[in-house]
Amino acid sequence: MANETDLRAFIDRQRILLAKEREAEIERSSLLLSNCGPKLLEQKGLSLAGLGIASMNIGLGGKTLVELERPSAYHSIPLFPPHNFRHAFLKLFRPGDLARIEANVSSNVNTKKPKASDSRSPQAEGVVYKVSFQVSDTRIVVAVDSSESSSEDLDLPERCRVVKLANSVTYVRMDKAIDQLEKIVLPSGGGKAAGELNNLIQVLLGMKPPSPREQMDDIPFFDNTLNESQKVAIKFCLESPEVACIHGPPGTGKTHTLIEIIRQLTTETSINPKPKRVLVCGASNLSVDNILERLLALPVVDKAQRLRVTRIGHPARVMAHEGILESTLEVKATRTDQAALARDVKGELENALGVLSGKGRDAKGKARPRGLERKKMWEEVKALRKEYRQREGGVVKSVLKESEIVLATCHSSGGRQLFNEEFDVVIIDEATQAIEAVCWIPIFKAKKLILAGDPMQLPPTVLSIDKKTEKKKAPQPSKSVSKKATDPAKKVAKSKTTQDANTPVDEPNSDGSDSSDNDEALGKASAPLTSNNKPRFVKLVPPKTLETTLFDRLEAMYGASIKRMLEVQYRMHDQICSFPSKTLYASKLRSHDSVASHLLADLPDTQADSEEDEKEFLQTPVVFFDTAGCEYFERLDGDGDEGSRSNENEGTIVANWVAKLAEFGVLPSQIAIITPYQAQVTLLTSLLRPKYGLTLEIGTVDGMQGREKEAIIISLVRSNNTREVGFLKEKRRMNVAMTRAKRHLCVVGDSSTVAHGGNYLKKWLEWLEANADVKYAGLE
């Protein structure tokens, strides 16, 4: 069992890692105050320059929607530039990002730290509401809260730029969550209780083992299409008193399974006589919205059976779908009886502030009160503000009180709307993409936790991992932390048994290679069973990096007993599925009959001119273009670490294959091209976008996680005499890339280089040689 020393080491380590991550985020954004030129800022995805205002509208919640475009007068083409990042997993401007609209800076002038005199220059801060990359590739919309702007009518320059800002709110909430955890598990005595040390918290921290499951037989499933492994996972989650994990490999219907669990928890049935109140969270807004969309689409015979759901979140961050927007707290709160009274108070408040600012007149027609009259009016404003906050709070409480299901991202569950709200169960989707600290924010609100994710896909985005440092040595605790805080972590790490049992099965070694040479064992339980068939109980070990998620840690502590895996996938042709199943999922992942043999030839519009072409292009599930020996070497675009890599000859092979698929009826919208390097994305975009338009998706792995296409083409890029493979060494990234394909997977790469990237890549190339239609080089 975890003792006070273990708990202290764990909490201190979380603080160290969060502090490093926050510093990395600030350092990345501090480029805006350095001598970094505007062009480099755009390459790093920190700004969009040379914009003009297309329109200004009012959105939900009184937000001002500022739509910006790249006018043709300033640019030869109106397309936004593809951004180049130091690490491939850094994101572009996306809905929900914090941003500032400010005066444009000329490309031949460096950005310098603003002087005090520049503080009054026209600018506005807000949230990215929409980026139309998928539609017209030309516009970005920023939602500005009018209360945060200098005036009601934003005074913005004719030419401006949008700058991405660091978001400190999430870090503040994570820090508070760790502080609360410390007060609960390590009470100093005499202070105010931070919360209850319930069974859930004790199990999550290894202070006690999970309680025996509550046996449930003859569960009346709502969905009759569930497969056996999904039913087993649902039953396991319902029976587990404190915590349960669902391991959902690609295409196995993880969201489908979660919807059934939510229905089981919130509906009165023979096994659930008292419906539960559920908080559904996710690592991203998209994951939360996908669940909400599925809940809203459920068939309803009687209105009384309709699930009462409320979505928490800024409207700019919520999917622009009518049903989802209608379910947001902000919209629902405007339709209650109390909301009308709150609006009346708000109107009085705005009128009073208008008079005080000189923009309006009082009842006597005076423009601006002075002296005692002004003081008296400020007192009235103060009283009105208090009344408005109370009425607004009452509206929010009444909406949430009626909601049996509340949905929010993990960090937004720590907002004021859910303060003091309690739930029976917390469900966290995409838990393997969420930093553990952010998961603790909703965990404190319930006594039972269900996690869903796939530890064999992309981990959380972590900026503070220095790859160069990792190659030399394992990360060490910060010097600023006391010896008392760091020694316990070292002491625990010295225990070989504990360390082995608590190291995530997919965690890379210090040289970036895989931690296990036996890839077929990667999907098996990491903790062995004892003689009585119960999981061995191990100590709580502080994580090495923030990439070690709560899901990873629980699996390392309790082994297979803590999770159930979904074993039937509904996406990939069986041949495409076979390699990831064998190497990462212990050969348990199998293809459903509906997809096991489907091919491009089965699509309605595909047809080849001859049987030979039909077989080569439409009836072959896996193709491998091996460029070994062709000297199709990669090229470094940029200087040193700031550069990205491209491969022109691979680009030509990809373009030729896309042309062939399109010639035989495969639509551009059914194809996606994936590559680990942004420079290759730029190259392929220039080659293919003019001919196939925006429906042909070209991007890095990160943007495709959770998605699928009929045909996937992967350009590996790396080809060099030193046999360096870079990003390709990360097996989770490669797993995501190859499992996006439904009917056809085409891989283009240099086997003589890629084979030196570790055991996983070596086995993948051997598998391709044995199972794919191998085409040896040549720009045919």
MOSUL-V200767 format. One record per backbone hydrogen bond with DSSP energy under -0.5 kcal/mol. CO is the residue of the C=O (numbers start at 1). NH is the residue of the N-H. If there is no record, write none. Layout:
# MOSUL-V200767
co->{CO;CO}
nh->{NH;NH}
This chain:
# MOSUL-V200767
co->{3;4;5;6;7;8;9;10;11;12;13;14;15;16;17;18;19;20;21;22;23;24;25;26;28;29;30;31;31;36;37;38;39;40;41;41;42;43;46;48;51;52;52;55;57;57;59;60;62;63;63;64;64;65;65;66;66;67;67;68;69;69;71;71;83;87;94;97;98;99;100;100;101;102;106;109;110;115;116;117;118;124;126;127;128;130;131;131;132;132;132;137;138;139;140;141;141;142;142;143;144;144;145;145;146;152;154;158;159;160;161;162;163;166;168;169;170;171;172;173;174;175;176;177;178;179;180;181;182;196;198;199;200;201;202;202;203;206;213;219;222;223;227;228;229;230;231;232;233;234;235;236;239;242;244;245;245;246;246;247;247;249;251;253;254;255;256;257;258;259;260;261;262;263;265;267;272;273;276;277;277;278;278;279;279;280;281;282;284;285;286;287;288;289;290;291;292;293;295;302;303;307;308;308;310;310;311;314;314;315;319;321;322;323;324;325;327;328;329;330;331;332;333;336;337;337;338;339;340;341;342;343;344;345;346;347;348;349;350;351;352;353;354;354;355;362;366;370;370;371;372;373;374;375;376;377;378;379;380;381;382;383;384;385;386;387;388;389;390;391;392;393;394;395;396;397;398;400;402;404;405;406;407;408;409;411;412;415;416;418;424;425;426;427;427;428;428;429;430;431;435;435;436;436;437;438;438;439;440;442;443;445;448;449;450;451;452;453;454;460;464;465;466;467;468;469;469;478;482;482;483;484;486;487;488;489;490;492;494;495;496;497;498;499;500;502;504;509;513;517;518;519;521;528;530;534;536;539;545;547;549;550;551;552;553;554;555;558;559;560;562;564;566;567;567;569;573;573;574;575;576;577;578;579;580;580;581;581;583;585;588;590;592;592;595;596;599;600;603;610;611;612;613;613;614;614;618;619;621;622;623;624;624;625;625;626;627;631;635;635;636;637;639;640;644;645;646;647;648;649;650;651;652;653;654;655;656;657;658;659;660;661;662;664;665;667;668;670;671;672;672;673;674;677;678;679;680;681;682;683;684;685;688;688;689;692;693;695;697;699;701;701;702;704;709;710;710;711;712;713;713;714;714;715;716;718;719;720;725;726;727;729;730;730;731;732;733;734;735;737;738;740;742;744;745;746;747;748;749;749;750;750;751;753;754;758;759;760;761;762;763;764;765;766;767;768;772;773;774;775;775;778}
nh->{7;8;9;10;11;12;13;14;15;16;17;18;19;20;21;22;23;24;25;26;27;28;29;30;31;32;33;34;36;111;41;42;43;44;46;47;45;84;164;162;160;54;69;67;59;65;62;63;146;59;65;66;144;57;67;68;142;54;55;140;52;71;74;75;85;90;97;128;165;126;102;163;124;161;109;38;112;118;119;120;121;101;99;143;96;141;133;134;136;137;138;80;70;132;68;129;130;66;144;127;64;146;148;149;149;154;156;53;104;51;102;48;100;168;172;173;174;175;176;177;178;179;180;181;182;183;184;185;186;198;202;203;204;205;207;208;206;2;215;221;224;226;231;232;233;234;235;236;237;238;239;240;214;449;451;247;564;248;453;249;566;252;570;257;258;259;260;261;262;263;264;265;266;267;276;269;269;275;278;424;425;280;406;281;427;408;429;410;288;289;290;291;292;293;294;295;296;297;298;305;306;309;404;405;312;407;329;317;318;318;321;325;326;327;327;328;311;332;333;334;334;335;336;340;340;341;342;343;344;345;346;347;348;349;350;351;352;353;354;355;356;357;359;360;358;365;362;373;374;375;376;377;378;379;380;381;382;383;384;385;386;387;388;389;390;391;392;393;394;395;396;397;398;399;400;401;402;403;404;278;310;280;312;282;413;414;415;418;419;421;447;279;450;281;429;431;452;283;433;434;438;439;439;440;441;441;442;443;444;445;446;423;426;244;428;246;431;248;457;462;466;467;470;471;472;472;473;481;485;486;487;488;490;491;492;493;494;495;496;499;500;501;502;503;503;504;507;512;509;519;521;522;524;536;533;530;538;541;548;549;553;554;555;556;557;558;559;561;562;563;245;247;249;569;590;592;576;577;578;579;580;581;582;583;584;585;585;587;522;588;590;569;595;596;598;574;602;603;606;614;615;616;617;618;618;619;601;621;745;773;747;626;775;627;749;777;630;633;637;646;638;644;642;643;637;680;635;651;652;653;654;655;656;657;658;659;660;661;662;663;664;666;665;607;667;670;671;711;697;674;713;699;715;681;682;683;684;685;686;687;688;689;691;692;693;695;696;697;673;675;704;705;705;707;742;743;744;672;746;674;715;716;748;676;718;750;634;723;728;729;730;731;733;734;735;736;737;738;739;740;741;709;573;712;623;714;625;716;627;751;753;754;755;756;757;762;763;764;765;766;767;768;769;770;771;772;774;624;776;626;777;780}
